[in-house]
Amino acid sequence: MDAIDRKILGLLQEDASRSVAEIGNLVGLSSTPCWKRIQRLEAEGVIERRVALVDQDKLGLGVTVFVSVETGDHSQQWLDRFATVVGAMPEVMEFYRMAGDVDYMLRVVVPDIAGYDAFYKRLIAAVPLKNVTSRFAMEKIKATTALPIP
C-alpha cells in the first residue's frame, strides 16, 4: 500500500459517496487507475464495505449503554453460543472479547431505559453469566468511523 492508496482510503472514510473521478482528481490520478486501486483495496479486504452512517438520535435510539460481561464458563461451546446469541441482537453495535477483569464488552443502542431493560432480560436469559455491568453514556463527545491511516 502506497501513499496514494492511503490518500484514497482517507477520502473514502470522509465520504464514500464521492465519485471515482473526484477521488482521482484529489489524489492526482485519472479515473481508471483510481478505480483500479479502489477495486484492489476492496478485493484485498482493506475496504470491507461502503455504508451510510445514520444519526441514532434521529431514529429514536438516544440511549447508548456500554455493557461489561463476566462469565464463569470459558469453554468454546459457551463462547460459540454467547457469540451467536449476542451477534443476533440488533441493539448490539459492537461486541468485543476483552483481556483483563471483564470478559466481554458490548456497545448497545436502545430508545430508552425500558428498551435497555428488555434487552438486558433477553441477554441474561440467553446464556449463563457471572456478572453484567451497565454504563449509560451521558453525552457523546467524539465518535468517528475513520481510522487513523499511518
Chimera marker file (.cmm) of the C-alpha trace (Angstrom):
<marker_set name="trace">
<marker id="1" x="0.000" y="0.000" z="0.000" r="1" g="1" b="0" radius="0.5"/>
<marker id="2" x="1.492" y="3.313" z="-1.037" r="1" g="1" b="0" radius="0.5"/>
<marker id="3" x="0.796" y="6.967" z="-0.246" r="1" g="1" b="0" radius="0.5"/>
<marker id="4" x="-1.865" y="7.251" z="-2.962" r="1" g="1" b="0" radius="0.5"/>
<marker id="5" x="-3.740" y="4.240" z="-1.584" r="1" g="1" b="0" radius="0.5"/>
<marker id="6" x="-3.622" y="5.875" z="1.860" r="1" g="1" b="0" radius="0.5"/>
<marker id="7" x="-4.997" y="9.133" z="0.454" r="1" g="1" b="0" radius="0.5"/>
<marker id="8" x="-7.781" y="7.242" z="-1.307" r="1" g="1" b="0" radius="0.5"/>
<marker id="9" x="-8.677" y="5.469" z="1.936" r="1" g="1" b="0" radius="0.5"/>
<marker id="10" x="-8.716" y="8.771" z="3.821" r="1" g="1" b="0" radius="0.5"/>
<marker id="11" x="-11.033" y="10.325" z="1.257" r="1" g="1" b="0" radius="0.5"/>
<marker id="12" x="-13.376" y="7.326" z="1.220" r="1" g="1" b="0" radius="0.5"/>
<marker id="13" x="-13.543" y="7.343" z="5.026" r="1" g="1" b="0" radius="0.5"/>
<marker id="14" x="-14.603" y="11.004" z="4.899" r="1" g="1" b="0" radius="0.5"/>
<marker id="15" x="-17.223" y="10.479" z="2.192" r="1" g="1" b="0" radius="0.5"/>
<marker id="16" x="-17.672" y="7.178" z="0.359" r="1" g="1" b="0" radius="0.5"/>
<marker id="17" x="-20.213" y="8.743" z="-1.996" r="1" g="1" b="0" radius="0.5"/>
<marker id="18" x="-17.506" y="10.723" z="-3.811" r="1" g="1" b="0" radius="0.5"/>
<marker id="19" x="-17.164" y="9.784" z="-7.459" r="1" g="1" b="0" radius="0.5"/>
<marker id="20" x="-14.094" y="7.954" z="-8.665" r="1" g="1" b="0" radius="0.5"/>
<marker id="21" x="-13.303" y="10.968" z="-10.844" r="1" g="1" b="0" radius="0.5"/>
<marker id="22" x="-13.371" y="13.294" z="-7.828" r="1" g="1" b="0" radius="0.5"/>
<marker id="23" x="-11.201" y="10.969" z="-5.750" r="1" g="1" b="0" radius="0.5"/>
<marker id="24" x="-8.788" y="10.549" z="-8.640" r="1" g="1" b="0" radius="0.5"/>
<marker id="25" x="-8.546" y="14.298" z="-9.087" r="1" g="1" b="0" radius="0.5"/>
<marker id="26" x="-7.823" y="14.783" z="-5.369" r="1" g="1" b="0" radius="0.5"/>
<marker id="27" x="-5.034" y="12.162" z="-5.368" r="1" g="1" b="0" radius="0.5"/>
<marker id="28" x="-3.573" y="13.020" z="-8.782" r="1" g="1" b="0" radius="0.5"/>
<marker id="29" x="-4.872" y="10.083" z="-10.821" r="1" g="1" b="0" radius="0.5"/>
<marker id="30" x="-7.242" y="9.725" z="-13.739" r="1" g="1" b="0" radius="0.5"/>
<marker id="31" x="-10.470" y="7.804" z="-13.156" r="1" g="1" b="0" radius="0.5"/>
<marker id="32" x="-9.383" y="4.392" z="-14.450" r="1" g="1" b="0" radius="0.5"/>
<marker id="33" x="-6.230" y="3.961" z="-12.331" r="1" g="1" b="0" radius="0.5"/>
<marker id="34" x="-8.088" y="5.330" z="-9.317" r="1" g="1" b="0" radius="0.5"/>
<marker id="35" x="-10.971" y="2.900" z="-9.890" r="1" g="1" b="0" radius="0.5"/>
<marker id="36" x="-8.491" y="0.003" z="-10.224" r="1" g="1" b="0" radius="0.5"/>
<marker id="37" x="-6.865" y="0.934" z="-6.907" r="1" g="1" b="0" radius="0.5"/>
<marker id="38" x="-10.237" y="1.081" z="-5.158" r="1" g="1" b="0" radius="0.5"/>
<marker id="39" x="-11.194" y="-2.279" z="-6.671" r="1" g="1" b="0" radius="0.5"/>
<marker id="40" x="-7.880" y="-3.791" z="-5.478" r="1" g="1" b="0" radius="0.5"/>
<marker id="41" x="-8.355" y="-2.366" z="-1.963" r="1" g="1" b="0" radius="0.5"/>
<marker id="42" x="-11.821" y="-3.935" z="-1.890" r="1" g="1" b="0" radius="0.5"/>
<marker id="43" x="-10.567" y="-7.282" z="-3.250" r="1" g="1" b="0" radius="0.5"/>
<marker id="44" x="-7.796" y="-7.342" z="-0.622" r="1" g="1" b="0" radius="0.5"/>
<marker id="45" x="-10.339" y="-6.665" z="2.136" r="1" g="1" b="0" radius="0.5"/>
<marker id="46" x="-8.799" y="-3.321" z="3.122" r="1" g="1" b="0" radius="0.5"/>
<marker id="47" x="-12.114" y="-1.714" z="2.202" r="1" g="1" b="0" radius="0.5"/>
<marker id="48" x="-14.661" y="-4.013" z="3.822" r="1" g="1" b="0" radius="0.5"/>
<marker id="49" x="-17.791" y="-2.223" z="2.606" r="1" g="1" b="0" radius="0.5"/>
<marker id="50" x="-19.275" y="1.193" z="1.982" r="1" g="1" b="0" radius="0.5"/>
<marker id="51" x="-22.187" y="2.238" z="4.147" r="1" g="1" b="0" radius="0.5"/>
<marker id="52" x="-24.302" y="5.226" z="5.148" r="1" g="1" b="0" radius="0.5"/>
<marker id="53" x="-23.836" y="6.487" z="8.685" r="1" g="1" b="0" radius="0.5"/>
<marker id="54" x="-27.169" y="7.184" z="10.334" r="1" g="1" b="0" radius="0.5"/>
<marker id="55" x="-27.875" y="9.511" z="13.273" r="1" g="1" b="0" radius="0.5"/>
<marker id="56" x="-29.112" y="7.243" z="16.074" r="1" g="1" b="0" radius="0.5"/>
<marker id="57" x="-30.903" y="10.099" z="17.864" r="1" g="1" b="0" radius="0.5"/>
<marker id="58" x="-32.960" y="10.910" z="14.759" r="1" g="1" b="0" radius="0.5"/>
<marker id="59" x="-34.060" y="7.276" z="14.705" r="1" g="1" b="0" radius="0.5"/>
<marker id="60" x="-35.187" y="7.459" z="18.320" r="1" g="1" b="0" radius="0.5"/>
<marker id="61" x="-32.245" y="5.410" z="19.592" r="1" g="1" b="0" radius="0.5"/>
<marker id="62" x="-30.940" y="8.016" z="22.011" r="1" g="1" b="0" radius="0.5"/>
<marker id="63" x="-29.544" y="5.764" z="24.737" r="1" g="1" b="0" radius="0.5"/>
<marker id="64" x="-26.077" y="4.233" z="24.436" r="1" g="1" b="0" radius="0.5"/>
<marker id="65" x="-25.049" y="1.642" z="27.005" r="1" g="1" b="0" radius="0.5"/>
<marker id="66" x="-21.647" y="0.050" z="27.479" r="1" g="1" b="0" radius="0.5"/>
<marker id="67" x="-22.217" y="-3.407" z="28.892" r="1" g="1" b="0" radius="0.5"/>
<marker id="68" x="-19.434" y="-5.345" z="30.620" r="1" g="1" b="0" radius="0.5"/>
<marker id="69" x="-19.983" y="-9.092" z="30.865" r="1" g="1" b="0" radius="0.5"/>
<marker id="70" x="-18.148" y="-11.570" z="33.061" r="1" g="1" b="0" radius="0.5"/>
<marker id="71" x="-18.634" y="-15.296" z="32.705" r="1" g="1" b="0" radius="0.5"/>
<marker id="72" x="-17.674" y="-18.262" z="34.815" r="1" g="1" b="0" radius="0.5"/>
<marker id="73" x="-17.587" y="-20.540" z="31.769" r="1" g="1" b="0" radius="0.5"/>
<marker id="74" x="-14.750" y="-20.073" z="29.284" r="1" g="1" b="0" radius="0.5"/>
<marker id="75" x="-15.438" y="-23.147" z="27.170" r="1" g="1" b="0" radius="0.5"/>
<marker id="76" x="-15.585" y="-22.957" z="23.391" r="1" g="1" b="0" radius="0.5"/>
<marker id="77" x="-19.160" y="-24.249" z="23.465" r="1" g="1" b="0" radius="0.5"/>
<marker id="78" x="-20.244" y="-21.432" z="25.794" r="1" g="1" b="0" radius="0.5"/>
<marker id="79" x="-18.405" y="-18.829" z="23.705" r="1" g="1" b="0" radius="0.5"/>
<marker id="80" x="-19.975" y="-20.078" z="20.472" r="1" g="1" b="0" radius="0.5"/>
<marker id="81" x="-23.464" y="-19.916" z="21.997" r="1" g="1" b="0" radius="0.5"/>
<marker id="82" x="-22.844" y="-16.472" z="23.520" r="1" g="1" b="0" radius="0.5"/>
<marker id="83" x="-21.406" y="-15.099" z="20.259" r="1" g="1" b="0" radius="0.5"/>
<marker id="84" x="-24.369" y="-16.438" z="18.291" r="1" g="1" b="0" radius="0.5"/>
<marker id="85" x="-26.956" y="-15.006" z="20.691" r="1" g="1" b="0" radius="0.5"/>
<marker id="86" x="-25.313" y="-11.602" z="21.129" r="1" g="1" b="0" radius="0.5"/>
<marker id="87" x="-24.422" y="-11.339" z="17.437" r="1" g="1" b="0" radius="0.5"/>
<marker id="88" x="-28.103" y="-11.729" z="16.558" r="1" g="1" b="0" radius="0.5"/>
<marker id="89" x="-29.258" y="-8.922" z="18.865" r="1" g="1" b="0" radius="0.5"/>
<marker id="90" x="-29.837" y="-5.830" z="16.703" r="1" g="1" b="0" radius="0.5"/>
<marker id="91" x="-29.237" y="-3.455" z="19.619" r="1" g="1" b="0" radius="0.5"/>
<marker id="92" x="-25.594" y="-4.579" z="19.863" r="1" g="1" b="0" radius="0.5"/>
<marker id="93" x="-23.466" y="-2.263" z="17.748" r="1" g="1" b="0" radius="0.5"/>
<marker id="94" x="-20.078" y="-3.575" z="18.856" r="1" g="1" b="0" radius="0.5"/>
<marker id="95" x="-19.046" y="-6.769" z="20.636" r="1" g="1" b="0" radius="0.5"/>
<marker id="96" x="-15.534" y="-7.460" z="21.937" r="1" g="1" b="0" radius="0.5"/>
<marker id="97" x="-13.794" y="-10.225" z="23.867" r="1" g="1" b="0" radius="0.5"/>
<marker id="98" x="-11.568" y="-8.466" z="26.379" r="1" g="1" b="0" radius="0.5"/>
<marker id="99" x="-8.382" y="-9.040" z="28.334" r="1" g="1" b="0" radius="0.5"/>
<marker id="100" x="-8.415" y="-8.059" z="31.987" r="1" g="1" b="0" radius="0.5"/>
<marker id="101" x="-11.130" y="-8.106" z="34.617" r="1" g="1" b="0" radius="0.5"/>
<marker id="102" x="-14.023" y="-8.101" z="32.119" r="1" g="1" b="0" radius="0.5"/>
<marker id="103" x="-14.574" y="-10.917" z="29.641" r="1" g="1" b="0" radius="0.5"/>
<marker id="104" x="-16.760" y="-9.138" z="27.054" r="1" g="1" b="0" radius="0.5"/>
<marker id="105" x="-17.741" y="-5.556" z="26.258" r="1" g="1" b="0" radius="0.5"/>
<marker id="106" x="-20.799" y="-4.556" z="24.258" r="1" g="1" b="0" radius="0.5"/>
<marker id="107" x="-21.926" y="-1.203" z="22.922" r="1" g="1" b="0" radius="0.5"/>
<marker id="108" x="-25.705" y="-1.224" z="22.840" r="1" g="1" b="0" radius="0.5"/>
<marker id="109" x="-28.143" y="1.374" z="21.477" r="1" g="1" b="0" radius="0.5"/>
<marker id="110" x="-31.770" y="1.479" z="22.559" r="1" g="1" b="0" radius="0.5"/>
<marker id="111" x="-34.589" y="4.038" z="22.551" r="1" g="1" b="0" radius="0.5"/>
<marker id="112" x="-34.846" y="4.388" z="26.331" r="1" g="1" b="0" radius="0.5"/>
<marker id="113" x="-34.308" y="2.718" z="29.702" r="1" g="1" b="0" radius="0.5"/>
<marker id="114" x="-37.282" y="0.408" z="29.167" r="1" g="1" b="0" radius="0.5"/>
<marker id="115" x="-35.704" y="-0.678" z="25.878" r="1" g="1" b="0" radius="0.5"/>
<marker id="116" x="-32.476" y="-1.438" z="27.684" r="1" g="1" b="0" radius="0.5"/>
<marker id="117" x="-34.326" y="-3.373" z="30.377" r="1" g="1" b="0" radius="0.5"/>
<marker id="118" x="-35.933" y="-5.564" z="27.689" r="1" g="1" b="0" radius="0.5"/>
<marker id="119" x="-32.509" y="-6.105" z="26.080" r="1" g="1" b="0" radius="0.5"/>
<marker id="120" x="-30.928" y="-6.918" z="29.457" r="1" g="1" b="0" radius="0.5"/>
<marker id="121" x="-33.611" y="-9.508" z="30.263" r="1" g="1" b="0" radius="0.5"/>
<marker id="122" x="-33.074" y="-11.217" z="26.884" r="1" g="1" b="0" radius="0.5"/>
<marker id="123" x="-29.304" y="-11.179" z="27.414" r="1" g="1" b="0" radius="0.5"/>
<marker id="124" x="-29.317" y="-12.738" z="30.871" r="1" g="1" b="0" radius="0.5"/>
<marker id="125" x="-31.917" y="-15.326" z="29.848" r="1" g="1" b="0" radius="0.5"/>
<marker id="126" x="-29.919" y="-16.453" z="26.817" r="1" g="1" b="0" radius="0.5"/>
<marker id="127" x="-26.789" y="-17.884" z="28.448" r="1" g="1" b="0" radius="0.5"/>
<marker id="128" x="-25.457" y="-18.191" z="31.996" r="1" g="1" b="0" radius="0.5"/>
<marker id="129" x="-23.462" y="-15.104" z="33.026" r="1" g="1" b="0" radius="0.5"/>
<marker id="130" x="-21.483" y="-14.347" z="36.180" r="1" g="1" b="0" radius="0.5"/>
<marker id="131" x="-21.896" y="-10.557" z="36.142" r="1" g="1" b="0" radius="0.5"/>
<marker id="132" x="-23.326" y="-7.868" z="33.877" r="1" g="1" b="0" radius="0.5"/>
<marker id="133" x="-22.473" y="-4.210" z="34.470" r="1" g="1" b="0" radius="0.5"/>
<marker id="134" x="-24.157" y="-1.424" z="32.524" r="1" g="1" b="0" radius="0.5"/>
<marker id="135" x="-22.756" y="2.068" z="31.996" r="1" g="1" b="0" radius="0.5"/>
<marker id="136" x="-25.029" y="4.630" z="30.394" r="1" g="1" b="0" radius="0.5"/>
<marker id="137" x="-23.463" y="7.302" z="28.192" r="1" g="1" b="0" radius="0.5"/>
<marker id="138" x="-24.496" y="10.798" z="29.209" r="1" g="1" b="0" radius="0.5"/>
<marker id="139" x="-23.029" y="12.623" z="26.205" r="1" g="1" b="0" radius="0.5"/>
<marker id="140" x="-21.256" y="11.635" z="23.013" r="1" g="1" b="0" radius="0.5"/>
<marker id="141" x="-18.135" y="13.776" z="22.854" r="1" g="1" b="0" radius="0.5"/>
<marker id="142" x="-16.376" y="12.146" z="19.909" r="1" g="1" b="0" radius="0.5"/>
<marker id="143" x="-17.421" y="9.421" z="17.529" r="1" g="1" b="0" radius="0.5"/>
<marker id="144" x="-15.713" y="8.557" z="14.278" r="1" g="1" b="0" radius="0.5"/>
<marker id="145" x="-15.559" y="5.641" z="11.921" r="1" g="1" b="0" radius="0.5"/>
<marker id="146" x="-12.414" y="6.954" z="10.196" r="1" g="1" b="0" radius="0.5"/>
<marker id="147" x="-9.293" y="5.049" z="11.181" r="1" g="1" b="0" radius="0.5"/>
<marker id="148" x="-6.030" y="6.964" z="11.521" r="1" g="1" b="0" radius="0.5"/>
<marker id="149" x="-4.134" y="5.880" z="8.415" r="1" g="1" b="0" radius="0.5"/>
<marker id="150" x="-0.393" y="5.557" z="9.112" r="1" g="1" b="0" radius="0.5"/>
<link id1="1" id2="2" r="1" g="1" b="0" radius="0.2"/>
<link id1="2" id2="3" r="1" g="1" b="0" radius="0.2"/>
<link id1="3" id2="4" r="1" g="1" b="0" radius="0.2"/>
<link id1="4" id2="5" r="1" g="1" b="0" radius="0.2"/>
<link id1="5" id2="6" r="1" g="1" b="0" radius="0.2"/>
<link id1="6" id2="7" r="1" g="1" b="0" radius="0.2"/>
<link id1="7" id2="8" r="1" g="1" b="0" radius="0.2"/>
<link id1="8" id2="9" r="1" g="1" b="0" radius="0.2"/>
<link id1="9" id2="10" r="1" g="1" b="0" radius="0.2"/>
<link id1="10" id2="11" r="1" g="1" b="0" radius="0.2"/>
<link id1="11" id2="12" r="1" g="1" b="0" radius="0.2"/>
<link id1="12" id2="13" r="1" g="1" b="0" radius="0.2"/>
<link id1="13" id2="14" r="1" g="1" b="0" radius="0.2"/>
<link id1="14" id2="15" r="1" g="1" b="0" radius="0.2"/>
<link id1="15" id2="16" r="1" g="1" b="0" radius="0.2"/>
<link id1="16" id2="17" r="1" g="1" b="0" radius="0.2"/>
<link id1="17" id2="18" r="1" g="1" b="0" radius="0.2"/>
<link id1="18" id2="19" r="1" g="1" b="0" radius="0.2"/>
<link id1="19" id2="20" r="1" g="1" b="0" radius="0.2"/>
<link id1="20" id2="21" r="1" g="1" b="0" radius="0.2"/>
<link id1="21" id2="22" r="1" g="1" b="0" radius="0.2"/>
<link id1="22" id2="23" r="1" g="1" b="0" radius="0.2"/>
<link id1="23" id2="24" r="1" g="1" b="0" radius="0.2"/>
<link id1="24" id2="25" r="1" g="1" b="0" radius="0.2"/>
<link id1="25" id2="26" r="1" g="1" b="0" radius="0.2"/>
<link id1="26" id2="27" r="1" g="1" b="0" radius="0.2"/>
<link id1="27" id2="28" r="1" g="1" b="0" radius="0.2"/>
<link id1="28" id2="29" r="1" g="1" b="0" radius="0.2"/>
<link id1="29" id2="30" r="1" g="1" b="0" radius="0.2"/>
<link id1="30" id2="31" r="1" g="1" b="0" radius="0.2"/>
<link id1="31" id2="32" r="1" g="1" b="0" radius="0.2"/>
<link id1="32" id2="33" r="1" g="1" b="0" radius="0.2"/>
<link id1="33" id2="34" r="1" g="1" b="0" radius="0.2"/>
<link id1="34" id2="35" r="1" g="1" b="0" radius="0.2"/>
<link id1="35" id2="36" r="1" g="1" b="0" radius="0.2"/>
<link id1="36" id2="37" r="1" g="1" b="0" radius="0.2"/>
<link id1="37" id2="38" r="1" g="1" b="0" radius="0.2"/>
<link id1="38" id2="39" r="1" g="1" b="0" radius="0.2"/>
<link id1="39" id2="40" r="1" g="1" b="0" radius="0.2"/>
<link id1="40" id2="41" r="1" g="1" b="0" radius="0.2"/>
<link id1="41" id2="42" r="1" g="1" b="0" radius="0.2"/>
<link id1="42" id2="43" r="1" g="1" b="0" radius="0.2"/>
<link id1="43" id2="44" r="1" g="1" b="0" radius="0.2"/>
<link id1="44" id2="45" r="1" g="1" b="0" radius="0.2"/>
<link id1="45" id2="46" r="1" g="1" b="0" radius="0.2"/>
<link id1="46" id2="47" r="1" g="1" b="0" radius="0.2"/>
<link id1="47" id2="48" r="1" g="1" b="0" radius="0.2"/>
<link id1="48" id2="49" r="1" g="1" b="0" radius="0.2"/>
<link id1="49" id2="50" r="1" g="1" b="0" radius="0.2"/>
<link id1="50" id2="51" r="1" g="1" b="0" radius="0.2"/>
<link id1="51" id2="52" r="1" g="1" b="0" radius="0.2"/>
<link id1="52" id2="53" r="1" g="1" b="0" radius="0.2"/>
<link id1="53" id2="54" r="1" g="1" b="0" radius="0.2"/>
<link id1="54" id2="55" r="1" g="1" b="0" radius="0.2"/>
<link id1="55" id2="56" r="1" g="1" b="0" radius="0.2"/>
<link id1="56" id2="57" r="1" g="1" b="0" radius="0.2"/>
<link id1="57" id2="58" r="1" g="1" b="0" radius="0.2"/>
<link id1="58" id2="59" r="1" g="1" b="0" radius="0.2"/>
<link id1="59" id2="60" r="1" g="1" b="0" radius="0.2"/>
<link id1="60" id2="61" r="1" g="1" b="0" radius="0.2"/>
<link id1="61" id2="62" r="1" g="1" b="0" radius="0.2"/>
<link id1="62" id2="63" r="1" g="1" b="0" radius="0.2"/>
<link id1="63" id2="64" r="1" g="1" b="0" radius="0.2"/>
<link id1="64" id2="65" r="1" g="1" b="0" radius="0.2"/>
<link id1="65" id2="66" r="1" g="1" b="0" radius="0.2"/>
<link id1="66" id2="67" r="1" g="1" b="0" radius="0.2"/>
<link id1="67" id2="68" r="1" g="1" b="0" radius="0.2"/>
<link id1="68" id2="69" r="1" g="1" b="0" radius="0.2"/>
<link id1="69" id2="70" r="1" g="1" b="0" radius="0.2"/>
<link id1="70" id2="71" r="1" g="1" b="0" radius="0.2"/>
<link id1="71" id2="72" r="1" g="1" b="0" radius="0.2"/>
<link id1="72" id2="73" r="1" g="1" b="0" radius="0.2"/>
<link id1="73" id2="74" r="1" g="1" b="0" radius="0.2"/>
<link id1="74" id2="75" r="1" g="1" b="0" radius="0.2"/>
<link id1="75" id2="76" r="1" g="1" b="0" radius="0.2"/>
<link id1="76" id2="77" r="1" g="1" b="0" radius="0.2"/>
<link id1="77" id2="78" r="1" g="1" b="0" radius="0.2"/>
<link id1="78" id2="79" r="1" g="1" b="0" radius="0.2"/>
<link id1="79" id2="80" r="1" g="1" b="0" radius="0.2"/>
<link id1="80" id2="81" r="1" g="1" b="0" radius="0.2"/>
<link id1="81" id2="82" r="1" g="1" b="0" radius="0.2"/>
<link id1="82" id2="83" r="1" g="1" b="0" radius="0.2"/>
<link id1="83" id2="84" r="1" g="1" b="0" radius="0.2"/>
<link id1="84" id2="85" r="1" g="1" b="0" radius="0.2"/>
<link id1="85" id2="86" r="1" g="1" b="0" radius="0.2"/>
<link id1="86" id2="87" r="1" g="1" b="0" radius="0.2"/>
<link id1="87" id2="88" r="1" g="1" b="0" radius="0.2"/>
<link id1="88" id2="89" r="1" g="1" b="0" radius="0.2"/>
<link id1="89" id2="90" r="1" g="1" b="0" radius="0.2"/>
<link id1="90" id2="91" r="1" g="1" b="0" radius="0.2"/>
<link id1="91" id2="92" r="1" g="1" b="0" radius="0.2"/>
<link id1="92" id2="93" r="1" g="1" b="0" radius="0.2"/>
<link id1="93" id2="94" r="1" g="1" b="0" radius="0.2"/>
<link id1="94" id2="95" r="1" g="1" b="0" radius="0.2"/>
<link id1="95" id2="96" r="1" g="1" b="0" radius="0.2"/>
<link id1="96" id2="97" r="1" g="1" b="0" radius="0.2"/>
<link id1="97" id2="98" r="1" g="1" b="0" radius="0.2"/>
<link id1="98" id2="99" r="1" g="1" b="0" radius="0.2"/>
<link id1="99" id2="100" r="1" g="1" b="0" radius="0.2"/>
<link id1="100" id2="101" r="1" g="1" b="0" radius="0.2"/>
<link id1="101" id2="102" r="1" g="1" b="0" radius="0.2"/>
<link id1="102" id2="103" r="1" g="1" b="0" radius="0.2"/>
<link id1="103" id2="104" r="1" g="1" b="0" radius="0.2"/>
<link id1="104" id2="105" r="1" g="1" b="0" radius="0.2"/>
<link id1="105" id2="106" r="1" g="1" b="0" radius="0.2"/>
<link id1="106" id2="107" r="1" g="1" b="0" radius="0.2"/>
<link id1="107" id2="108" r="1" g="1" b="0" radius="0.2"/>
<link id1="108" id2="109" r="1" g="1" b="0" radius="0.2"/>
<link id1="109" id2="110" r="1" g="1" b="0" radius="0.2"/>
<link id1="110" id2="111" r="1" g="1" b="0" radius="0.2"/>
<link id1="111" id2="112" r="1" g="1" b="0" radius="0.2"/>
<link id1="112" id2="113" r="1" g="1" b="0" radius="0.2"/>
<link id1="113" id2="114" r="1" g="1" b="0" radius="0.2"/>
<link id1="114" id2="115" r="1" g="1" b="0" radius="0.2"/>
<link id1="115" id2="116" r="1" g="1" b="0" radius="0.2"/>
<link id1="116" id2="117" r="1" g="1" b="0" radius="0.2"/>
<link id1="117" id2="118" r="1" g="1" b="0" radius="0.2"/>
<link id1="118" id2="119" r="1" g="1" b="0" radius="0.2"/>
<link id1="119" id2="120" r="1" g="1" b="0" radius="0.2"/>
<link id1="120" id2="121" r="1" g="1" b="0" radius="0.2"/>
<link id1="121" id2="122" r="1" g="1" b="0" radius="0.2"/>
<link id1="122" id2="123" r="1" g="1" b="0" radius="0.2"/>
<link id1="123" id2="124" r="1" g="1" b="0" radius="0.2"/>
<link id1="124" id2="125" r="1" g="1" b="0" radius="0.2"/>
<link id1="125" id2="126" r="1" g="1" b="0" radius="0.2"/>
<link id1="126" id2="127" r="1" g="1" b="0" radius="0.2"/>
<link id1="127" id2="128" r="1" g="1" b="0" radius="0.2"/>
<link id1="128" id2="129" r="1" g="1" b="0" radius="0.2"/>
<link id1="129" id2="130" r="1" g="1" b="0" radius="0.2"/>
<link id1="130" id2="131" r="1" g="1" b="0" radius="0.2"/>
<link id1="131" id2="132" r="1" g="1" b="0" radius="0.2"/>
<link id1="132" id2="133" r="1" g="1" b="0" radius="0.2"/>
<link id1="133" id2="134" r="1" g="1" b="0" radius="0.2"/>
<link id1="134" id2="135" r="1" g="1" b="0" radius="0.2"/>
<link id1="135" id2="136" r="1" g="1" b="0" radius="0.2"/>
<link id1="136" id2="137" r="1" g="1" b="0" radius="0.2"/>
<link id1="137" id2="138" r="1" g="1" b="0" radius="0.2"/>
<link id1="138" id2="139" r="1" g="1" b="0" radius="0.2"/>
<link id1="139" id2="140" r="1" g="1" b="0" radius="0.2"/>
<link id1="140" id2="141" r="1" g="1" b="0" radius="0.2"/>
<link id1="141" id2="142" r="1" g="1" b="0" radius="0.2"/>
<link id1="142" id2="143" r="1" g="1" b="0" radius="0.2"/>
<link id1="143" id2="144" r="1" g="1" b="0" radius="0.2"/>
<link id1="144" id2="145" r="1" g="1" b="0" radius="0.2"/>
<link id1="145" id2="146" r="1" g="1" b="0" radius="0.2"/>
<link id1="146" id2="147" r="1" g="1" b="0" radius="0.2"/>
<link id1="147" id2="148" r="1" g="1" b="0" radius="0.2"/>
<link id1="148" id2="149" r="1" g="1" b="0" radius="0.2"/>
<link id1="149" id2="150" r="1" g="1" b="0" radius="0.2"/>
</marker_set>
